[in-house]
Amino acid sequence: MSFAWSDKQRRLGSVLKNFTMIFWDYEDNFEFQKMFSTGSMTFDYQTDIWYIEYMDQWLTTDESVVINLWDLETEVFIGL
């Protein structure tokens, strides 16, 4: 669906229609893949993703245009 790049984390993030978020790190030549499901935390799949540098935070939105914050280390929905 959508992807974003983080210069600070040197990471590529993507959201998919199957209620998942996937991240690849530059440090290992994009071989590492961190994937987790968002289906139990949101009502709809996420349509867009961004990395906000000054907040050091990944954000997504769904079709209801709600902004969602995520903690990638614990794979937890933070909300907004």
mmJSON file of the N, C-alpha and C atoms, coordinates in Angstrom:
{"data_MODEL":{"atom_site":{
"group_PDB":["ATOM","ATOM","ATOM","ATOM","ATOM","ATOM","ATOM","ATOM","ATOM","ATOM","ATOM","ATOM","ATOM","ATOM","ATOM","ATOM","ATOM","ATOM","ATOM","ATOM","ATOM","ATOM","ATOM","ATOM","ATOM","ATOM","ATOM","ATOM","ATOM","ATOM","ATOM","ATOM","ATOM","ATOM","ATOM","ATOM","ATOM","ATOM","ATOM","ATOM","ATOM","ATOM","ATOM","ATOM","ATOM","ATOM","ATOM","ATOM","ATOM","ATOM","ATOM","ATOM","ATOM","ATOM","ATOM","ATOM","ATOM","ATOM","ATOM","ATOM","ATOM","ATOM","ATOM","ATOM","ATOM","ATOM","ATOM","ATOM","ATOM","ATOM","ATOM","ATOM","ATOM","ATOM","ATOM","ATOM","ATOM","ATOM","ATOM","ATOM","ATOM","ATOM","ATOM","ATOM","ATOM","ATOM","ATOM","ATOM","ATOM","ATOM","ATOM","ATOM","ATOM","ATOM","ATOM","ATOM","ATOM","ATOM","ATOM","ATOM","ATOM","ATOM","ATOM","ATOM","ATOM","ATOM","ATOM","ATOM","ATOM","ATOM","ATOM","ATOM","ATOM","ATOM","ATOM","ATOM","ATOM","ATOM","ATOM","ATOM","ATOM","ATOM","ATOM","ATOM","ATOM","ATOM","ATOM","ATOM","ATOM","ATOM","ATOM","ATOM","ATOM","ATOM","ATOM","ATOM","ATOM","ATOM","ATOM","ATOM","ATOM","ATOM","ATOM","ATOM","ATOM","ATOM","ATOM","ATOM","ATOM","ATOM","ATOM","ATOM","ATOM","ATOM","ATOM","ATOM","ATOM","ATOM","ATOM","ATOM","ATOM","ATOM","ATOM","ATOM","ATOM","ATOM","ATOM","ATOM","ATOM","ATOM","ATOM","ATOM","ATOM","ATOM","ATOM","ATOM","ATOM","ATOM","ATOM","ATOM","ATOM","ATOM","ATOM","ATOM","ATOM","ATOM","ATOM","ATOM","ATOM","ATOM","ATOM","ATOM","ATOM","ATOM","ATOM","ATOM","ATOM","ATOM","ATOM","ATOM","ATOM","ATOM","ATOM","ATOM","ATOM","ATOM","ATOM","ATOM","ATOM","ATOM","ATOM","ATOM","ATOM","ATOM","ATOM","ATOM","ATOM","ATOM","ATOM","ATOM","ATOM","ATOM","ATOM","ATOM","ATOM","ATOM","ATOM","ATOM","ATOM","ATOM","ATOM","ATOM","ATOM","ATOM","ATOM","ATOM","ATOM","ATOM","ATOM","ATOM"],
"id":[1,2,3,4,5,6,7,8,9,10,11,12,13,14,15,16,17,18,19,20,21,22,23,24,25,26,27,28,29,30,31,32,33,34,35,36,37,38,39,40,41,42,43,44,45,46,47,48,49,50,51,52,53,54,55,56,57,58,59,60,61,62,63,64,65,66,67,68,69,70,71,72,73,74,75,76,77,78,79,80,81,82,83,84,85,86,87,88,89,90,91,92,93,94,95,96,97,98,99,100,101,102,103,104,105,106,107,108,109,110,111,112,113,114,115,116,117,118,119,120,121,122,123,124,125,126,127,128,129,130,131,132,133,134,135,136,137,138,139,140,141,142,143,144,145,146,147,148,149,150,151,152,153,154,155,156,157,158,159,160,161,162,163,164,165,166,167,168,169,170,171,172,173,174,175,176,177,178,179,180,181,182,183,184,185,186,187,188,189,190,191,192,193,194,195,196,197,198,199,200,201,202,203,204,205,206,207,208,209,210,211,212,213,214,215,216,217,218,219,220,221,222,223,224,225,226,227,228,229,230,231,232,233,234,235,236,237,238,239,240],
"type_symbol":["N","C","C","N","C","C","N","C","C","N","C","C","N","C","C","N","C","C","N","C","C","N","C","C","N","C","C","N","C","C","N","C","C","N","C","C","N","C","C","N","C","C","N","C","C","N","C","C","N","C","C","N","C","C","N","C","C","N","C","C","N","C","C","N","C","C","N","C","C","N","C","C","N","C","C","N","C","C","N","C","C","N","C","C","N","C","C","N","C","C","N","C","C","N","C","C","N","C","C","N","C","C","N","C","C","N","C","C","N","C","C","N","C","C","N","C","C","N","C","C","N","C","C","N","C","C","N","C","C","N","C","C","N","C","C","N","C","C","N","C","C","N","C","C","N","C","C","N","C","C","N","C","C","N","C","C","N","C","C","N","C","C","N","C","C","N","C","C","N","C","C","N","C","C","N","C","C","N","C","C","N","C","C","N","C","C","N","C","C","N","C","C","N","C","C","N","C","C","N","C","C","N","C","C","N","C","C","N","C","C","N","C","C","N","C","C","N","C","C","N","C","C","N","C","C","N","C","C","N","C","C","N","C","C","N","C","C","N","C","C"],
"label_atom_id":["N","CA","C","N","CA","C","N","CA","C","N","CA","C","N","CA","C","N","CA","C","N","CA","C","N","CA","C","N","CA","C","N","CA","C","N","CA","C","N","CA","C","N","CA","C","N","CA","C","N","CA","C","N","CA","C","N","CA","C","N","CA","C","N","CA","C","N","CA","C","N","CA","C","N","CA","C","N","CA","C","N","CA","C","N","CA","C","N","CA","C","N","CA","C","N","CA","C","N","CA","C","N","CA","C","N","CA","C","N","CA","C","N","CA","C","N","CA","C","N","CA","C","N","CA","C","N","CA","C","N","CA","C","N","CA","C","N","CA","C","N","CA","C","N","CA","C","N","CA","C","N","CA","C","N","CA","C","N","CA","C","N","CA","C","N","CA","C","N","CA","C","N","CA","C","N","CA","C","N","CA","C","N","CA","C","N","CA","C","N","CA","C","N","CA","C","N","CA","C","N","CA","C","N","CA","C","N","CA","C","N","CA","C","N","CA","C","N","CA","C","N","CA","C","N","CA","C","N","CA","C","N","CA","C","N","CA","C","N","CA","C","N","CA","C","N","CA","C","N","CA","C","N","CA","C","N","CA","C","N","CA","C","N","CA","C","N","CA","C","N","CA","C","N","CA","C","N","CA","C"],
"label_alt_id":[null,null,null,null,null,null,null,null,null,null,null,null,null,null,null,null,null,null,null,null,null,null,null,null,null,null,null,null,null,null,null,null,null,null,null,null,null,null,null,null,null,null,null,null,null,null,null,null,null,null,null,null,null,null,null,null,null,null,null,null,null,null,null,null,null,null,null,null,null,null,null,null,null,null,null,null,null,null,null,null,null,null,null,null,null,null,null,null,null,null,null,null,null,null,null,null,null,null,null,null,null,null,null,null,null,null,null,null,null,null,null,null,null,null,null,null,null,null,null,null,null,null,null,null,null,null,null,null,null,null,null,null,null,null,null,null,null,null,null,null,null,null,null,null,null,null,null,null,null,null,null,null,null,null,null,null,null,null,null,null,null,null,null,null,null,null,null,null,null,null,null,null,null,null,null,null,null,null,null,null,null,null,null,null,null,null,null,null,null,null,null,null,null,null,null,null,null,null,null,null,null,null,null,null,null,null,null,null,null,null,null,null,null,null,null,null,null,null,null,null,null,null,null,null,null,null,null,null,null,null,null,null,null,null,null,null,null,null,null,null],
"label_comp_id":["MET","MET","MET","SER","SER","SER","PHE","PHE","PHE","ALA","ALA","ALA","TRP","TRP","TRP","SER","SER","SER","ASP","ASP","ASP","LYS","LYS","LYS","GLN","GLN","GLN","ARG","ARG","ARG","ARG","ARG","ARG","LEU","LEU","LEU","GLY","GLY","GLY","SER","SER","SER","VAL","VAL","VAL","LEU","LEU","LEU","LYS","LYS","LYS","ASN","ASN","ASN","PHE","PHE","PHE","THR","THR","THR","MET","MET","MET","ILE","ILE","ILE","PHE","PHE","PHE","TRP","TRP","TRP","ASP","ASP","ASP","TYR","TYR","TYR","GLU","GLU","GLU","ASP","ASP","ASP","ASN","ASN","ASN","PHE","PHE","PHE","GLU","GLU","GLU","PHE","PHE","PHE","GLN","GLN","GLN","LYS","LYS","LYS","MET","MET","MET","PHE","PHE","PHE","SER","SER","SER","THR","THR","THR","GLY","GLY","GLY","SER","SER","SER","MET","MET","MET","THR","THR","THR","PHE","PHE","PHE","ASP","ASP","ASP","TYR","TYR","TYR","GLN","GLN","GLN","THR","THR","THR","ASP","ASP","ASP","ILE","ILE","ILE","TRP","TRP","TRP","TYR","TYR","TYR","ILE","ILE","ILE","GLU","GLU","GLU","TYR","TYR","TYR","MET","MET","MET","ASP","ASP","ASP","GLN","GLN","GLN","TRP","TRP","TRP","LEU","LEU","LEU","THR","THR","THR","THR","THR","THR","ASP","ASP","ASP","GLU","GLU","GLU","SER","SER","SER","VAL","VAL","VAL","VAL","VAL","VAL","ILE","ILE","ILE","ASN","ASN","ASN","LEU","LEU","LEU","TRP","TRP","TRP","ASP","ASP","ASP","LEU","LEU","LEU","GLU","GLU","GLU","THR","THR","THR","GLU","GLU","GLU","VAL","VAL","VAL","PHE","PHE","PHE","ILE","ILE","ILE","GLY","GLY","GLY","LEU","LEU","LEU"],
"label_asym_id":["A","A","A","A","A","A","A","A","A","A","A","A","A","A","A","A","A","A","A","A","A","A","A","A","A","A","A","A","A","A","A","A","A","A","A","A","A","A","A","A","A","A","A","A","A","A","A","A","A","A","A","A","A","A","A","A","A","A","A","A","A","A","A","A","A","A","A","A","A","A","A","A","A","A","A","A","A","A","A","A","A","A","A","A","A","A","A","A","A","A","A","A","A","A","A","A","A","A","A","A","A","A","A","A","A","A","A","A","A","A","A","A","A","A","A","A","A","A","A","A","A","A","A","A","A","A","A","A","A","A","A","A","A","A","A","A","A","A","A","A","A","A","A","A","A","A","A","A","A","A","A","A","A","A","A","A","A","A","A","A","A","A","A","A","A","A","A","A","A","A","A","A","A","A","A","A","A","A","A","A","A","A","A","A","A","A","A","A","A","A","A","A","A","A","A","A","A","A","A","A","A","A","A","A","A","A","A","A","A","A","A","A","A","A","A","A","A","A","A","A","A","A","A","A","A","A","A","A","A","A","A","A","A","A","A","A","A","A","A","A"],
"label_entity_id":["1","1","1","1","1","1","1","1","1","1","1","1","1","1","1","1","1","1","1","1","1","1","1","1","1","1","1","1","1","1","1","1","1","1","1","1","1","1","1","1","1","1","1","1","1","1","1","1","1","1","1","1","1","1","1","1","1","1","1","1","1","1","1","1","1","1","1","1","1","1","1","1","1","1","1","1","1","1","1","1","1","1","1","1","1","1","1","1","1","1","1","1","1","1","1","1","1","1","1","1","1","1","1","1","1","1","1","1","1","1","1","1","1","1","1","1","1","1","1","1","1","1","1","1","1","1","1","1","1","1","1","1","1","1","1","1","1","1","1","1","1","1","1","1","1","1","1","1","1","1","1","1","1","1","1","1","1","1","1","1","1","1","1","1","1","1","1","1","1","1","1","1","1","1","1","1","1","1","1","1","1","1","1","1","1","1","1","1","1","1","1","1","1","1","1","1","1","1","1","1","1","1","1","1","1","1","1","1","1","1","1","1","1","1","1","1","1","1","1","1","1","1","1","1","1","1","1","1","1","1","1","1","1","1","1","1","1","1","1","1"],
"label_seq_id":[1,1,1,2,2,2,3,3,3,4,4,4,5,5,5,6,6,6,7,7,7,8,8,8,9,9,9,10,10,10,11,11,11,12,12,12,13,13,13,14,14,14,15,15,15,16,16,16,17,17,17,18,18,18,19,19,19,20,20,20,21,21,21,22,22,22,23,23,23,24,24,24,25,25,25,26,26,26,27,27,27,28,28,28,29,29,29,30,30,30,31,31,31,32,32,32,33,33,33,34,34,34,35,35,35,36,36,36,37,37,37,38,38,38,39,39,39,40,40,40,41,41,41,42,42,42,43,43,43,44,44,44,45,45,45,46,46,46,47,47,47,48,48,48,49,49,49,50,50,50,51,51,51,52,52,52,53,53,53,54,54,54,55,55,55,56,56,56,57,57,57,58,58,58,59,59,59,60,60,60,61,61,61,62,62,62,63,63,63,64,64,64,65,65,65,66,66,66,67,67,67,68,68,68,69,69,69,70,70,70,71,71,71,72,72,72,73,73,73,74,74,74,75,75,75,76,76,76,77,77,77,78,78,78,79,79,79,80,80,80],
"pdbx_PDB_ins_code":[null,null,null,null,null,null,null,null,null,null,null,null,null,null,null,null,null,null,null,null,null,null,null,null,null,null,null,null,null,null,null,null,null,null,null,null,null,null,null,null,null,null,null,null,null,null,null,null,null,null,null,null,null,null,null,null,null,null,null,null,null,null,null,null,null,null,null,null,null,null,null,null,null,null,null,null,null,null,null,null,null,null,null,null,null,null,null,null,null,null,null,null,null,null,null,null,null,null,null,null,null,null,null,null,null,null,null,null,null,null,null,null,null,null,null,null,null,null,null,null,null,null,null,null,null,null,null,null,null,null,null,null,null,null,null,null,null,null,null,null,null,null,null,null,null,null,null,null,null,null,null,null,null,null,null,null,null,null,null,null,null,null,null,null,null,null,null,null,null,null,null,null,null,null,null,null,null,null,null,null,null,null,null,null,null,null,null,null,null,null,null,null,null,null,null,null,null,null,null,null,null,null,null,null,null,null,null,null,null,null,null,null,null,null,null,null,null,null,null,null,null,null,null,null,null,null,null,null,null,null,null,null,null,null,null,null,null,null,null,null],
"Cartn_x":[0.811,0.0,0.858,1.756,2.541,3.868,4.874,6.154,6.774,7.721,8.417,9.835,10.728,12.128,12.47,13.269,13.77,15.27,15.703,17.136,17.782,17.096,17.635,17.84,16.848,16.938,17.536,17.631,18.107,17.28,15.972,15.013,13.908,13.478,12.348,11.156,10.027,8.812,7.694,6.837,5.736,4.493,3.322,2.049,1.365,0.722,0.083,-1.394,-2.147,-3.583,-3.944,-2.996,-3.293,-3.05,-3.179,-3.048,-1.644,-0.615,0.748,1.584,2.61,3.647,4.958,5.795,7.062,8.171,9.323,10.46,11.736,12.56,13.854,14.916,16.057,17.145,18.259,18.782,19.911,21.164,21.325,22.544,22.898,21.898,22.194,21.785,21.895,21.603,20.153,19.252,17.803,17.402,18.227,17.868,17.012,17.266,16.457,15.039,14.116,12.713,11.997,11.44,10.621,9.183,8.343,6.959,6.048,4.981,3.985,2.596,1.625,0.233,-0.369,-1.174,-1.876,-3.361,-3.808,-5.235,-5.902,-5.199,-5.804,-5.789,-5.074,-4.931,-5.704,-6.108,-6.838,-8.029,-8.997,-10.206,-10.062,-9.099,-8.929,-7.445,-7.123,-5.711,-5.186,-3.912,-3.277,-2.968,-3.331,-3.189,-1.92,-1.383,-0.18,0.727,2.02,3.006,3.997,4.457,5.464,6.384,7.584,8.498,8.718,8.422,8.585,9.906,10.905,12.26,12.334,11.758,11.917,11.226,10.24,9.561,10.199,11.025,11.595,10.47,9.463,8.23,7.67,7.212,6.494,5.007,4.358,2.923,2.264,1.013,0.215,-1.168,-1.891,-3.3,-4.062,-5.371,-6.233,-7.287,-8.279,-9.287,-10.157,-10.201,-10.969,-10.137,-8.925,-8.001,-7.611,-7.525,-7.046,-5.536,-4.798,-3.351,-3.027,-2.185,-1.782,-0.276,0.165,1.584,1.942,3.189,3.606,4.952,5.091,6.366,6.905,7.913,8.423,9.156,9.777,10.525,9.606,8.454,7.532,6.358,6.312,5.234,3.866,3.791,2.575,2.029,0.713,-0.017,-0.044,0.437,0.462,-0.791,-1.321,-2.48,-2.052,-2.992,-2.683,-3.654],
"Cartn_y":[-1.196,0.0,1.264,1.368,2.584,2.258,3.115,2.932,4.287,4.29,5.512,5.152,6.135,5.957,6.847,6.325,7.093,7.296,8.546,8.84,8.588,8.959,8.818,7.349,6.513,5.094,4.262,4.866,4.164,2.895,3.115,2.012,2.341,1.314,1.414,0.743,1.428,0.878,0.815,-0.194,-0.367,-0.862,-0.443,-0.962,-1.702,-2.826,-3.671,-3.869,-4.289,-4.501,-5.662,-6.521,-7.665,-7.352,-6.065,-5.619,-5.861,-5.667,-5.82,-4.59,-4.41,-3.406,-4.171,-3.784,-4.455,-3.398,-3.73,-2.81,-3.54,-2.861,-3.376,-2.37,-2.858,-1.984,-1.908,-0.713,-0.492,-1.195,-1.257,-1.79,-3.193,-3.999,-5.357,-5.533,-4.428,-4.446,-4.839,-4.382,-4.602,-6.073,-6.903,-8.311,-8.54,-7.775,-7.936,-7.48,-8.242,-7.902,-8.012,-6.908,-6.912,-6.746,-7.692,-7.644,-7.887,-7.098,-7.376,-7.0,-7.633,-7.445,-6.249,-5.474,-4.333,-4.617,-5.792,-6.121,-6.118,-6.52,-6.551,-5.175,-4.209,-2.887,-1.789,-2.045,-1.043,-1.708,-0.897,-1.424,-1.619,-0.925,-0.983,-1.108,-1.609,-1.668,-0.244,-0.085,1.219,1.514,2.709,3.052,3.84,4.56,5.368,5.272,5.493,5.46,6.593,7.179,8.238,8.057,8.572,8.67,10.144,10.61,12.016,12.144,12.741,12.788,13.463,14.646,15.38,14.686,13.835,13.068,11.69,11.271,9.928,8.903,9.064,8.284,7.876,6.619,6.135,6.391,6.928,7.214,6.534,6.144,5.608,6.231,6.099,6.461,5.33,5.289,4.315,5.068,4.386,5.048,6.036,5.937,6.906,8.151,8.232,9.36,9.631,8.589,8.682,8.481,9.316,9.166,8.194,7.219,6.212,6.255,6.193,6.139,4.713,4.299,2.917,2.878,1.949,1.654,0.382,0.516,-0.632,-1.636,-1.159,-2.06,-3.066,-2.601,-3.487,-3.926,-3.43,-3.739,-3.403,-2.193,-1.748,-0.491,-0.449,0.732,1.738,2.953,3.985,4.843,5.066,5.932,7.356,8.275,9.698,10.501],
"Cartn_z":[0.0,0.0,0.0,1.016,1.13,1.806,1.555,2.237,2.541,3.495,3.896,4.305,4.222,4.577,5.771,6.697,7.829,7.67,7.484,7.429,8.786,9.841,11.192,11.569,11.338,11.681,10.55,9.36,8.156,7.947,7.891,7.831,6.832,6.116,5.199,5.863,5.899,6.496,5.484,5.622,4.686,5.419,4.932,5.427,4.288,4.624,3.62,3.924,2.909,3.054,3.968,4.285,5.145,6.625,7.001,8.387,8.949,8.141,8.632,8.324,9.161,8.938,8.827,7.851,7.624,7.567,8.155,8.186,7.788,6.977,6.555,6.95,7.439,7.882,6.853,6.652,5.751,6.265,7.593,8.216,7.735,7.411,6.937,5.474,4.731,3.293,3.016,3.879,3.762,3.84,4.452,4.619,5.857,6.93,8.139,7.873,8.312,8.125,9.456,9.913,11.114,10.655,11.003,10.56,11.755,11.855,12.882,12.403,13.006,12.628,13.344,12.612,13.198,13.37,12.913,12.903,14.257,15.298,16.625,17.292,16.692,17.297,16.577,15.338,14.557,13.868,13.492,12.854,11.35,10.746,9.297,8.991,7.8,7.435,7.252,7.461,7.366,5.901,5.455,4.042,3.737,4.724,4.516,5.733,5.512,6.59,6.392,7.516,7.498,8.687,8.552,9.676,9.937,11.145,11.513,12.277,11.622,12.174,13.541,13.679,14.934,16.105,15.823,16.872,17.055,16.095,16.071,16.182,15.317,15.446,14.089,14.013,12.832,13.024,11.984,12.008,10.823,11.015,9.912,9.964,8.86,8.823,8.155,8.446,7.784,6.992,6.48,5.638,6.403,7.727,8.513,8.815,8.274,8.391,9.849,10.648,12.023,11.994,12.717,12.802,13.919,13.619,14.596,14.799,16.051,16.405,16.785,16.463,16.721,17.421,18.361,18.996,18.357,17.527,16.78,17.662,18.717,19.587,20.281,20.747,21.459,20.584,19.342,18.394,18.979,19.532,20.213,19.559,19.46,18.99,20.132,19.898,20.92,20.858,19.655,19.481,19.227,19.359,19.235,20.023],
"occupancy":[1.0,1.0,1.0,1.0,1.0,1.0,1.0,1.0,1.0,1.0,1.0,1.0,1.0,1.0,1.0,1.0,1.0,1.0,1.0,1.0,1.0,1.0,1.0,1.0,1.0,1.0,1.0,1.0,1.0,1.0,1.0,1.0,1.0,1.0,1.0,1.0,1.0,1.0,1.0,1.0,1.0,1.0,1.0,1.0,1.0,1.0,1.0,1.0,1.0,1.0,1.0,1.0,1.0,1.0,1.0,1.0,1.0,1.0,1.0,1.0,1.0,1.0,1.0,1.0,1.0,1.0,1.0,1.0,1.0,1.0,1.0,1.0,1.0,1.0,1.0,1.0,1.0,1.0,1.0,1.0,1.0,1.0,1.0,1.0,1.0,1.0,1.0,1.0,1.0,1.0,1.0,1.0,1.0,1.0,1.0,1.0,1.0,1.0,1.0,1.0,1.0,1.0,1.0,1.0,1.0,1.0,1.0,1.0,1.0,1.0,1.0,1.0,1.0,1.0,1.0,1.0,1.0,1.0,1.0,1.0,1.0,1.0,1.0,1.0,1.0,1.0,1.0,1.0,1.0,1.0,1.0,1.0,1.0,1.0,1.0,1.0,1.0,1.0,1.0,1.0,1.0,1.0,1.0,1.0,1.0,1.0,1.0,1.0,1.0,1.0,1.0,1.0,1.0,1.0,1.0,1.0,1.0,1.0,1.0,1.0,1.0,1.0,1.0,1.0,1.0,1.0,1.0,1.0,1.0,1.0,1.0,1.0,1.0,1.0,1.0,1.0,1.0,1.0,1.0,1.0,1.0,1.0,1.0,1.0,1.0,1.0,1.0,1.0,1.0,1.0,1.0,1.0,1.0,1.0,1.0,1.0,1.0,1.0,1.0,1.0,1.0,1.0,1.0,1.0,1.0,1.0,1.0,1.0,1.0,1.0,1.0,1.0,1.0,1.0,1.0,1.0,1.0,1.0,1.0,1.0,1.0,1.0,1.0,1.0,1.0,1.0,1.0,1.0,1.0,1.0,1.0,1.0,1.0,1.0,1.0,1.0,1.0,1.0,1.0,1.0],
"B_iso_or_equiv":[0.0,0.0,0.0,0.0,0.0,0.0,0.0,0.0,0.0,0.0,0.0,0.0,0.0,0.0,0.0,0.0,0.0,0.0,0.0,0.0,0.0,0.0,0.0,0.0,0.0,0.0,0.0,0.0,0.0,0.0,0.0,0.0,0.0,0.0,0.0,0.0,0.0,0.0,0.0,0.0,0.0,0.0,0.0,0.0,0.0,0.0,0.0,0.0,0.0,0.0,0.0,0.0,0.0,0.0,0.0,0.0,0.0,0.0,0.0,0.0,0.0,0.0,0.0,0.0,0.0,0.0,0.0,0.0,0.0,0.0,0.0,0.0,0.0,0.0,0.0,0.0,0.0,0.0,0.0,0.0,0.0,0.0,0.0,0.0,0.0,0.0,0.0,0.0,0.0,0.0,0.0,0.0,0.0,0.0,0.0,0.0,0.0,0.0,0.0,0.0,0.0,0.0,0.0,0.0,0.0,0.0,0.0,0.0,0.0,0.0,0.0,0.0,0.0,0.0,0.0,0.0,0.0,0.0,0.0,0.0,0.0,0.0,0.0,0.0,0.0,0.0,0.0,0.0,0.0,0.0,0.0,0.0,0.0,0.0,0.0,0.0,0.0,0.0,0.0,0.0,0.0,0.0,0.0,0.0,0.0,0.0,0.0,0.0,0.0,0.0,0.0,0.0,0.0,0.0,0.0,0.0,0.0,0.0,0.0,0.0,0.0,0.0,0.0,0.0,0.0,0.0,0.0,0.0,0.0,0.0,0.0,0.0,0.0,0.0,0.0,0.0,0.0,0.0,0.0,0.0,0.0,0.0,0.0,0.0,0.0,0.0,0.0,0.0,0.0,0.0,0.0,0.0,0.0,0.0,0.0,0.0,0.0,0.0,0.0,0.0,0.0,0.0,0.0,0.0,0.0,0.0,0.0,0.0,0.0,0.0,0.0,0.0,0.0,0.0,0.0,0.0,0.0,0.0,0.0,0.0,0.0,0.0,0.0,0.0,0.0,0.0,0.0,0.0,0.0,0.0,0.0,0.0,0.0,0.0,0.0,0.0,0.0,0.0,0.0,0.0],
"pdbx_formal_charge":[null,null,null,null,null,null,null,null,null,null,null,null,null,null,null,null,null,null,null,null,null,null,null,null,null,null,null,null,null,null,null,null,null,null,null,null,null,null,null,null,null,null,null,null,null,null,null,null,null,null,null,null,null,null,null,null,null,null,null,null,null,null,null,null,null,null,null,null,null,null,null,null,null,null,null,null,null,null,null,null,null,null,null,null,null,null,null,null,null,null,null,null,null,null,null,null,null,null,null,null,null,null,null,null,null,null,null,null,null,null,null,null,null,null,null,null,null,null,null,null,null,null,null,null,null,null,null,null,null,null,null,null,null,null,null,null,null,null,null,null,null,null,null,null,null,null,null,null,null,null,null,null,null,null,null,null,null,null,null,null,null,null,null,null,null,null,null,null,null,null,null,null,null,null,null,null,null,null,null,null,null,null,null,null,null,null,null,null,null,null,null,null,null,null,null,null,null,null,null,null,null,null,null,null,null,null,null,null,null,null,null,null,null,null,null,null,null,null,null,null,null,null,null,null,null,null,null,null,null,null,null,null,null,null,null,null,null,null,null,null],
"auth_seq_id":[1,1,1,2,2,2,3,3,3,4,4,4,5,5,5,6,6,6,7,7,7,8,8,8,9,9,9,10,10,10,11,11,11,12,12,12,13,13,13,14,14,14,15,15,15,16,16,16,17,17,17,18,18,18,19,19,19,20,20,20,21,21,21,22,22,22,23,23,23,24,24,24,25,25,25,26,26,26,27,27,27,28,28,28,29,29,29,30,30,30,31,31,31,32,32,32,33,33,33,34,34,34,35,35,35,36,36,36,37,37,37,38,38,38,39,39,39,40,40,40,41,41,41,42,42,42,43,43,43,44,44,44,45,45,45,46,46,46,47,47,47,48,48,48,49,49,49,50,50,50,51,51,51,52,52,52,53,53,53,54,54,54,55,55,55,56,56,56,57,57,57,58,58,58,59,59,59,60,60,60,61,61,61,62,62,62,63,63,63,64,64,64,65,65,65,66,66,66,67,67,67,68,68,68,69,69,69,70,70,70,71,71,71,72,72,72,73,73,73,74,74,74,75,75,75,76,76,76,77,77,77,78,78,78,79,79,79,80,80,80],
"auth_comp_id":["MET","MET","MET","SER","SER","SER","PHE","PHE","PHE","ALA","ALA","ALA","TRP","TRP","TRP","SER","SER","SER","ASP","ASP","ASP","LYS","LYS","LYS","GLN","GLN","GLN","ARG","ARG","ARG","ARG","ARG","ARG","LEU","LEU","LEU","GLY","GLY","GLY","SER","SER","SER","VAL","VAL","VAL","LEU","LEU","LEU","LYS","LYS","LYS","ASN","ASN","ASN","PHE","PHE","PHE","THR","THR","THR","MET","MET","MET","ILE","ILE","ILE","PHE","PHE","PHE","TRP","TRP","TRP","ASP","ASP","ASP","TYR","TYR","TYR","GLU","GLU","GLU","ASP","ASP","ASP","ASN","ASN","ASN","PHE","PHE","PHE","GLU","GLU","GLU","PHE","PHE","PHE","GLN","GLN","GLN","LYS","LYS","LYS","MET","MET","MET","PHE","PHE","PHE","SER","SER","SER","THR","THR","THR","GLY","GLY","GLY","SER","SER","SER","MET","MET","MET","THR","THR","THR","PHE","PHE","PHE","ASP","ASP","ASP","TYR","TYR","TYR","GLN","GLN","GLN","THR","THR","THR","ASP","ASP","ASP","ILE","ILE","ILE","TRP","TRP","TRP","TYR","TYR","TYR","ILE","ILE","ILE","GLU","GLU","GLU","TYR","TYR","TYR","MET","MET","MET","ASP","ASP","ASP","GLN","GLN","GLN","TRP","TRP","TRP","LEU","LEU","LEU","THR","THR","THR","THR","THR","THR","ASP","ASP","ASP","GLU","GLU","GLU","SER","SER","SER","VAL","VAL","VAL","VAL","VAL","VAL","ILE","ILE","ILE","ASN","ASN","ASN","LEU","LEU","LEU","TRP","TRP","TRP","ASP","ASP","ASP","LEU","LEU","LEU","GLU","GLU","GLU","THR","THR","THR","GLU","GLU","GLU","VAL","VAL","VAL","PHE","PHE","PHE","ILE","ILE","ILE","GLY","GLY","GLY","LEU","LEU","LEU"],
"auth_asym_id":["A","A","A","A","A","A","A","A","A","A","A","A","A","A","A","A","A","A","A","A","A","A","A","A","A","A","A","A","A","A","A","A","A","A","A","A","A","A","A","A","A","A","A","A","A","A","A","A","A","A","A","A","A","A","A","A","A","A","A","A","A","A","A","A","A","A","A","A","A","A","A","A","A","A","A","A","A","A","A","A","A","A","A","A","A","A","A","A","A","A","A","A","A","A","A","A","A","A","A","A","A","A","A","A","A","A","A","A","A","A","A","A","A","A","A","A","A","A","A","A","A","A","A","A","A","A","A","A","A","A","A","A","A","A","A","A","A","A","A","A","A","A","A","A","A","A","A","A","A","A","A","A","A","A","A","A","A","A","A","A","A","A","A","A","A","A","A","A","A","A","A","A","A","A","A","A","A","A","A","A","A","A","A","A","A","A","A","A","A","A","A","A","A","A","A","A","A","A","A","A","A","A","A","A","A","A","A","A","A","A","A","A","A","A","A","A","A","A","A","A","A","A","A","A","A","A","A","A","A","A","A","A","A","A","A","A","A","A","A","A"],
"auth_atom_id":["N","CA","C","N","CA","C","N","CA","C","N","CA","C","N","CA","C","N","CA","C","N","CA","C","N","CA","C","N","CA","C","N","CA","C","N","CA","C","N","CA","C","N","CA","C","N","CA","C","N","CA","C","N","CA","C","N","CA","C","N","CA","C","N","CA","C","N","CA","C","N","CA","C","N","CA","C","N","CA","C","N","CA","C","N","CA","C","N","CA","C","N","CA","C","N","CA","C","N","CA","C","N","CA","C","N","CA","C","N","CA","C","N","CA","C","N","CA","C","N","CA","C","N","CA","C","N","CA","C","N","CA","C","N","CA","C","N","CA","C","N","CA","C","N","CA","C","N","CA","C","N","CA","C","N","CA","C","N","CA","C","N","CA","C","N","CA","C","N","CA","C","N","CA","C","N","CA","C","N","CA","C","N","CA","C","N","CA","C","N","CA","C","N","CA","C","N","CA","C","N","CA","C","N","CA","C","N","CA","C","N","CA","C","N","CA","C","N","CA","C","N","CA","C","N","CA","C","N","CA","C","N","CA","C","N","CA","C","N","CA","C","N","CA","C","N","CA","C","N","CA","C","N","CA","C","N","CA","C","N","CA","C","N","CA","C","N","CA","C","N","CA","C","N","CA","C","N","CA","C"],
"pdbx_PDB_model_num":[1,1,1,1,1,1,1,1,1,1,1,1,1,1,1,1,1,1,1,1,1,1,1,1,1,1,1,1,1,1,1,1,1,1,1,1,1,1,1,1,1,1,1,1,1,1,1,1,1,1,1,1,1,1,1,1,1,1,1,1,1,1,1,1,1,1,1,1,1,1,1,1,1,1,1,1,1,1,1,1,1,1,1,1,1,1,1,1,1,1,1,1,1,1,1,1,1,1,1,1,1,1,1,1,1,1,1,1,1,1,1,1,1,1,1,1,1,1,1,1,1,1,1,1,1,1,1,1,1,1,1,1,1,1,1,1,1,1,1,1,1,1,1,1,1,1,1,1,1,1,1,1,1,1,1,1,1,1,1,1,1,1,1,1,1,1,1,1,1,1,1,1,1,1,1,1,1,1,1,1,1,1,1,1,1,1,1,1,1,1,1,1,1,1,1,1,1,1,1,1,1,1,1,1,1,1,1,1,1,1,1,1,1,1,1,1,1,1,1,1,1,1,1,1,1,1,1,1,1,1,1,1,1,1,1,1,1,1,1,1]
}}}
